[in-house]
Amino acid sequence: MNDKTPLRELKGVGDKTEKLFQKVGIYDTDDLLHYYPRNYDEYETPVDIAELKEGTVQAVSAAVCSGVYVNSVRGRQIISVNIADQSGKFPVVWFNLPYLKKTLRKGSWFVFRGRIVRKQGKLEMEHPEIFTPSAYEEILHNLQPIYGLTAGLSNKTVVKMVTQLLEDLPMQSEYLPEELRERYGLADVNYALKTIHFPKNKEELLVSRKRLVFDEFLLFILSVRRMKEKAEETPNCFPVKETWLTEEVIERLPYSLTNAQLNAWHEIERDLAGRTMMSRLVQGDVGSGKTILAFLAMFLVADNGYQAALMAPTEVLARQHYEGFLKLMEEQGLSFPTILLTGSDTAKEKRIAYERIASGEASIIIGTHALIQEKVEYANLALVITDEQHRFGVKQREALTTRGNPPNVLVMSATPIPRTLAIILYGDLDISVIDELPAKRLPIKNCVVNTSYRPKAYSFIEKQVREGRQAYVICPMVEESEEMEAENVLDYTQKLKENLPSDIRIEYLHGKMKPKEKNRVMESFAAGEIQVLVSTTVVEVGVNVPNATVMMVENAERFGLAQLHQLRGRVGRGEYQSYCIFIQGNQDQISKRLEILNKSNDGFYIAGEDLKLRGPGDLFGIRQSGDMEFRIGDIYNDSTILKEASEAAEEILSLDPELDLEQHRFLRERMENYGQNETENIAL
């Protein structure tokens, strides 16, 4: 078995299991090896029944002291039984597990471990795991991995497959030079890969995690640095001549560009006219006016007789950009042939679009991933703009730059990353920062409250809707989870429908929905047909709805600050005063982190402060999942490791730019493998 063996070759993986694993992105043994647990469960010493506390997950060692009762409630079978120890009795319930009737014999002794909840004023244990005392003894105090799952794929199955893989897999060659490992205190790669899945304690976990985070950052930075070298050597095949057109467009706009916008525009203009290929990132807070710069760059390129393409992460957003561009052309009295290309176009529409692109008839092409399909051939593509780049993989960005003569690349990001980190992460790009908001923007009014504020918040949402406005409500999860006490989209939508008048249309949106359905909901919301949208963070890179004035975030403490700021940026886009309500799920005092958000609307300040609050080893801190999706590393929680990996990359490349030396042989092999796989998954 090697690290690229198909999953089918593992014992116990048939057609059905293989398809379930593919759903979570696991196609071969290498994917499985690097499918790290998203959390760990620590099995603690059982307590007496009398000590059980509401809202916790606890274990008790007790005897079954009653018969087993089976009831059907709303199509769900509820199995209940009483258990007892020397300190008292306790009710336990399970859902849809009828076979337990045979297991739970009166008088038999087990360890029950589950969540303690209050139902109708009484405490009970809900849906616990059951162990024999000896089986529980074996896992006592161990950390048990919890993996990301999909319907039909159990944690047990993933654990079983990973265990089998680790037993059968040959040792990996150590690819980091010993000197580096010693300097940064990094564990052996084989130890780290085994221990990340099955650590005996938190110390082991921290050690193995540090090594894997370091590797992930190092390989990413090395690949980005090498891309930069290529870009610096690449001549600009489509140099533009500056024209009066863009100056006239700026003059005729109904608003003035800010100084920060003008500075960024001059940098873009200079790059497009320069001798080497442009690779530039425009980083600006939500609502800072990046889109107009993209449109100006496209005008300049089209006026020089070339093509420009703008790639957005969702169809709804692509359509919005397309309509916005047409509207701007109409207002300005301009006419460049412009087309929209998305995955849901019919075969005939696509064929016509391909012909217009290949012949050079279409000057401006706006679309989604459909722009980088192999069938799309450009006549003279001079500029590629990617919107919300952190949703696009490095490889996808490269796909557009490897067709014929490489075009200039402009990347737009609304994720405010502190400059120190941005320089490391976007090492292949020159950076322009738009750090001021247009004057006409009304600052968003924020409040951070606990759950007792909900009734007031609902009344406020209703009032806003009656004034013709719309609202977002964000929940951390799609559906109820046994592991996590947090609001979920499906139940919350129901709750809102019960609390708000029936004439207010409420719908939900989440990442597990089919793309067609997601588009339908987003378009209906954008059109004002839906008044309240309950969603997961899938709206973070969403549609522009100037009429939405309320953003309410449930369990705000479960999100990263940068992500909350991104979400807040969905409102405040129109002329009306907008509001953001952060609801903290636990009842303690308002956390320091949320206070930062309450005080400031400046994304760069927030990102910087967030960074200060996070210390190394903040292992189970909140992932900033809206930013950069690494498999295990987090640019905020692991900023110290990121800086170390950057130093190491610098040192390696200054000594050996092509990784030709014998000491870097295994690292070079790992890089080649990485280039093929990982950069597709990592998004900037």
N, C-alpha and C positions, 0 to 999 in steps of 0.2 A: 504493500500500500504506500502510495506517495501522497504529497499534500494536495494533489489535484484529482484524487480518485472520485469518480461519480458516487453520489450518496447511495445509489442502489446497491453498491457492493457491501454496504454495512449490513450486518445480520439484523433482520427484523424490519428492514425498509422495503416495503412493497410500493405498488403504484400509488395507492391512496396516501400513504405517509410521505412519499416523495413530493407529491403535489402540495401537501400541507406545508412542508419545509420550504418549498419554492415560494409559497405565499409570503413568507417572512424573509425572503432573499437568500435562502441557503440552497445552492445547487451542487456543491461538491464538498469534500472533506475540509478543504482550506476555509471555505465560508463557515463551516460548522466550528472549526477550531477557533476562529476569530469572532464567533457569535457570543460576545461576552454577556454575562448576566447583567440585568439592569438594576438588580438590587440583591440583597442577601437577607435571609431569615435566620435569626439566632434562636435555637431551641433551648429554652431556659428550664431551670429546675421547676417541676410542678409545684403549685401552691395549694393550700387548703381551699375548699369551696367557700368558706367564710371570708377569704381574702380577695375573691374575684372582684375586679373593678370595671365599671362601665367604660366602654370605648377603648378597651385594651385587647390585645391578643394574648391569651394566657393558656397554660396547660394545667390540668388537674389529673391526679391519679385517683380513680374512683370506681365503684362497682355499679353495675346496672341494677336498679332496685324496683323497677316496675315493668309491666308489659310494654310492648311497642305499639304505638297508636299510629294509624295511617289515615290522614284526611285529605280530601281533594278540595283545594280552594282556587277558583279561577284557572282551572286547567293545570294547576301545579300540585303535585303530590307532596304533602308535608308529613314527614316521619318524626314523631316525637317520643322521648323517653325521659325518665327521671334517673339521675345518678346520685350516689351518696358516698361520703367519706365520714370520718369521725367528727367533722365540724358541721355537717349539715347536708341538706338535699338540694338538687339543682335541676331545672329542666334544660334539655338539649334538643335542638331541632335540625333536621336536614331537609333538603329539597330534592325531589325526583331521584331518590336512591332507594327504591323498594327492596333491593337485595339485602339491605342492612337488617331487615326483619330476622333473617336467619343468623346473622352475626351476633346481634345484641341479645344474647340469652340472659335471662334474669340471674343475677349472682355472679356473672363473669366480670373480670376486672380488666380495665383498659386505662391508657392515658388518652384523654381527650384534649385537643388543642384547637381553639377557635376564638372568634371575636365575641366579646360580651356586649350585648345590646339590651336596650330597654324596650319592651313591647307591652302596651296597655299597662304601664306603670310597674311592670315586673321585669327583673333581670333574667336573661336566658343566654345560653351559648348557641351561636348560630353556625351551622354547617361545619362542625369541627373535623379535623383529621383524626383518625383513630389508630393507636399503636398498641401493640402488646408492651408491657413494661420493659421487657428485655430489648425489643426493637428501639424503644425510645432512649434507653440507656446508651445505645450505640451512637446516636446522633446528638446526644446531650452536649451543649456548649459549642457544637460545630456550627459553622456558617453554611447554610444551605442556599445554593444559587437559585435566583428567581429570573427566568428568561422572559423576553417579550414573546407573546403567543398569538395565535389566531384561532378562531372557532374550530374545534376538532383536534387541535394540537395541545397536548397536556404538558405541564412542566416535567412530569415524570418521564414522558417519552424523550424530551430533549436531554434530561439528565442521563438517561440510559444510553442514548446515542453518543453523547460527549464522553461518558465513562469508557465506552467501548473503543472510541477513537483514540483516546489518550493511552489506552493499553496497547493498541496495535501500531500506533504511528512511530516510525523511526525518529531518532533524535535529529533536531535541526542543527545545521552548521551555525556556529556563533558568528554573526556578521559585524558586530561592533568591535573595534579595536580595544584590547584589554585596558590600555591607558585611559580611554574615554570612560569605560565602565567604572574603573577605579575612581576617577576624578569626580564623577557625578553620582557615585554610590548606586550603581545599577546592577540588578540581579542578572543571573544567567537567563538567556531567552527561553530555554526549555523549562526551567523552574517556573518562570513567570507565566508561561502558557498553561501549565498544569494547575498552578496555584490560583490563578484568576478564576478558574471554574470551581475549585474545591479548596478554599483556604481553611486552615484549621482555626484561625483567629484573625482579628483585625490587623495585627502587625504584619502577618504574612500577606494579607490582602493589599495593604498599602505598598509593601515592597514590590509585589508582582505588578500592581497597577502602575506604579511609577515607571517601571521599565517599559511597559507596553505603551503608555502615553508618550514617553520620550521617543520610542521608535516611530510611532505614528507621526508625531510632529517633525522628527528629523527627516523621514522619507518624503514627507510632504514639502518641507522647506527645500530639500535638495532638488526635488523635481521642479519646483517653482523657480529656483535660482537658475537652473539649466535652461528653462523656458525663457528666462529673461536674457540670458546670454545669446540665445538664438535670435530673439526679437531685436536686440541691440545691433546685431550684425545684418539684419534683414533690411534691404533698402525699401523706401516707400515707392511702391510700383504705381501709385496713383496720386502723385503730388497735385494739390489744387492751387489754383491762382485765387487770391482773395478777390471777391467781387463786392460791388456795392449792394447787392441784393440783401445780404444779411443785415447790413447797417440800416437799410430802409425798413426791413421787417421790425428790427428793434425799435426804431423811431416811431413806427406806426402802432406798436402794441398799446393797449388801453391802460397799461401800468408801466412803471419804470423798473428795470432790472436792478437788483441790489448790487452793491459793490462786489460782494463775494461772487455773485452770478457773473458779473462782467469779467472779473479776474479769471474765473474758471473758463469762460468762453474764449478769452484771449489765449489761454494755454492750449485749448482744443484747436483753435484756429492756427496757432503757430505750429502745432504738431502735424496738422493735416497738410500744411504747406512745406513741412520739413523734408530732410533727405532720408531719414530712417522711418520705419513703420511705427505708427502710433500704438502704444499700449497704455491707456490711461483709465484710471478709476476716478469717477466723480462721486465723492462721498458727501452726502448732505442729509440733514435731518428730514424726517417726514414733512412734506409741505414746503421745503425750502426752494422749490422751483427747478428741479433737475430736468423735468420733461421738456421744458421750453428750450433748454440747451441742446437736448437730443434732436429736437425738431430743427433748430438752427443749423446744426452740423449736417443734417440730412438735406436741407435746402442748399447749403454750400456745395456739397458733393454732387447733387443732382444738377445744379447750375453749371458745374464743370463737365457735365456730360457723362457722369459715372452713376453706378447704382449704390443705394444704401439700404441696409436691412436692419430692422429693429425686432428683437426677439423678446417676448414677454413670457412669464412662467405659466399663465393661465389663458384660456381662450377668451374669457370675459375681459381680462385686462388688455389682451391684444386688440380685441374689438373696440374697447374704449380708446386706446391709443390711435387706432385707425380713424375712428369718428372724430377724435380731437384734432388729428392732423388735417383731415378734410375740411373741418370747420375753420381752422387757422388759415388754410390756403384760400378758402372762400372770402374770409374777412380781409385778407391781404391782396386779393385779386391775382393769386398765383395759380398755376396749373401744371403740376408734374404728375405723369401717370402713376397712380398709387394702387397697390392691390393688397388684399388681406388673404393670408394663407394659414389655415388651421387644420388640425386632424379631423375635425368633423365635416369638412367640405366633402361634397359628393365626388365620385371618381371623375365625372365630367368637369366639375369646377376646378379640380386639381390639375387636370390635363391642360385646360385653357391657361391656368396660372403658370404652369411649368413652361408652356410655349412662350408666354409673354416675358417671362424672366430670362429664358435662354436667348431670346432674340434681342434682348436689351430694350424692348418696348417699355417695360415697367421700370421706372426709375427708383421708386420707393416701394419696398416690400416690408410689410408688417405682419408678424405672425407668432406662432409658438414653436415648439420643437420641430414642427413640420418643416421649418426653414432649413434644417440640417439633414433632411432625408437624402439618401443617395440620388434619388430621381431629380432633385433640384440642381439645375446647372445654371450658373450666373454668367452673364455676358461680360460684365466688367465691374464686379463687386469691389467697391473701394472702401466701404465702411460698414462695420458690424457693431450694432449697439445692443448690449444685453441689459435688460431691465431687472432689477431685484436679483442681482448676480448671485447672492448667496443661495439661491435655489438652483443654480446651474452648476454642473460639474465642470472641473477644469477641462476634462476631455471634450465635453460638449462645446466649450468655447473654442477649443483647438480645432474641432471638426470644421468649423466655418473658415478657419484660417489656413487649412491645408488644401483647399481646392484651387488649383492653378496658382495665380499670383496672390500672395496673402494680403487680405485687406487690412486696413487700420482697425483697431479695436478700441471701443469706448464702453466702459462698464459703469452702470449706475447702481449705487447701493444706498439704501436708506437705513442701513444698520450703522449707528454711530459707534465705531470701535476706537478706543483711545489710540492716539497716533503711534505710541511706542509699539503696540501690538499690530496696528495696521501695516506698518513698515515691514514687519516680519511676515505677516500673512499674505500680503499682496506684493510680495517681493518682486514679481515680474511686471508690476504696473507702476507708472508714475501716478502720484496721488494729487487730486485737486479737492479741496474741502470747501463746501458752502456752509459757512457757520453763522449765517444770519437769515432770519425769516422775513418774507415780504411784509412791508409796513401795514398792509390792510388786514392781516390776519389777527383775529381776536384770540388772545391766549385762552387755552382750555382751563376751565375751573375744575379743580380736583378735590376729592375727599376720600379719606381712608377710614373705614368704619367696620364694626363687627356685624355679626349676623342679625342682631336685634334691629338694625336699621332697615332690613328688607322691606317691611310694609311701606315705610316712607319712600323707599326707592321705587317700589311698584307704582305708588300714587304719582311720583314725579314722572315716570315713564309714560303713564297714562295721560298726564297733563301735556307733555311734549307731543305725544301722538295727536291729541285733540287740536294742538296748534299746527298740525300738518307735518310734524317732524317724524323721524324714525330712530330706532334704537338697536344696538347690539347687546347681547348678553353672552359672555364667554364662560365656558365651564372647562375644567381640566381634562374631563374624560368623556368618552362616547357613551358608555353604559356602565351600570353598576359593577363594581369590582369587589371581590372578597378581600383583596389585600389593602385597599386604600379607601379611607373615609373621605370622599370628596364628591362635590356635585357632578352629575353627569348630564349630558345633553338631552338624552331621551326622556328621563324622568323630569328634568327641569322644565322642558317644554310643556309637559303635562301640567306641572305645578303652576306655571305662568298662565296657562289657559284657564285654570281654576280661579286664579287671583285677579285676572284682568277681564274687562267686559268682552262678551262673545263677538262683538263687531270688530274687535282689533285682531287683525290676521297675524298669527304667530307661526313661524316655521323653523325647522332646524337644519343645520348643515354640519357635516363632519367628513373626515378624510376617508372613511370606509365606504362612502356612497359612490355610486358609479359616476364617472366624469360627466355623462349626459345630465344626470339628475343634479349634480353640483352646479353645473352651468345654468340649468333651469332656475334653481333657487336664487343664485347670484344675480341672474338677469332680472328676475321678478323683484328682488329687493332693490336693485339699481333703478328699476322702473317705478318704484314707490308702491307696488302692489302688496308687498309684505311690509307690515309696520315694525314688527319686532323679529329680529333674527337671533336665535339661540345657536351658538356655534362653539366648536373647539378653536384652536389657534389657526385653523386652516384659513381663516379670513385675514390673517396677518399680512399675507401677500395677496391682497384681494382686489376688489373692485373699488373704484372711486365713487362714493355716494355722498355728494355735497349736502344732501338733505338729512343725513344721519347726524344727530346732535348729542346722543347719549351712548356712552360705552360703560357697561357695568361688567366688572370682572369678579366672578365668584372664586373663592379660595385663592386670592391674589398671592398669598404667601408661597404657593406652589410653582409660581412662574419666576423666571429670571427677570431682573429689572430691565435689561435691554429688550427683552421680549414684551414686557408690559408696556414699555414706551412705544414699541412698534404697533402694538394693538391700539394704544391711545391715539396714534396717528391716523386711525381709520375715521375719526371724527374731527371736527374743526376744519373741514375742507371747504365749507361754503361761507355764506355771509352771516349765518346765525351763530349766536353764542353756543358753545358746546361744553359738555360736562363729562367727567370721567369719575365713576364711583368704584373704588377698589374695596371689595368686601373680604375681610380677613376671616378665614374659616375657624381658626381656633380663638378662644376667648381671651387669650393673654393680652397684655398691652400691645399697642400697635408696634410692629417691628421697626427697627432702625432703617431697614432696607426700604420699606414702603414709605417711611417718612421722607426719604430722599426724593421719591417720586412725587409725593404730595407737594413738596416745596418748589420743584423745578420742572419746566417743560423742555429744558435744553438736553438733548440726547447725549451730546459729548460730555457734559458735566456729569450726567447720570452714569454713563458707562465708566467714567474715571472714578467716581465715588464707589460704585459697585465693586470695582477692582480693589479699592483700598480695604473694603469690608471682608473680602475673601482671603483666607490664609491658606498656605499650602496644606494639603491634607484635608481640605474641606470636602471630604469624599462624597458624602451624600448631599452636598449642596444642590441647589436647583440648577439643572442644566439649562444653559441658554440656547435651547434647541432651535430658536428662530435664527440663530446666527450661522455658525459653521457646523455642519454635521460631520464630526469625526466619529469613528466607531466607539472610542472610549475616552479620548481627550476632550476637555472643555476649555476653551480659550480663556475663560474667566477664572474658573476654579483652579486651573492648572497653568496660570500665566507664568509662574516661576519656572516650571519645566519647559514651557514654550521658549522662554528666553535662553535657557541652558541649551536646548536643542538648536536654537539659532546660532549660538556661539560655536557649538560643535560643527554645524554645517559649514560655517564660515571657515573654520580651521581646516576641515577635510578638503574643501574645494580650493583653498589657497595653496595647500600642499600638493594636491592631486586633482586638477579640474576634471579630468576624464575618468577618474577612479581606475587608473591603469595599474597602480602599485599592487604587489602581491597581498599586502595587508588589507587592501580594500576589495579583494576578489569576491568574497561572499556578499559584501555590501553592494557591489555592482550587480551581482545576480539578483539580489533582493530588490534593487532599484528597477531592474528590467521587468521583473514580475509585478512590482508596484505600479510601474508605468502602464502596464496593460490593464490592471484591475482597479486599484484603489482610487486613482484620480477620477474615475467615473463616478464613484460614490460620494466623494468629498465635494461638498459644495461651498463655494465662496459666497 
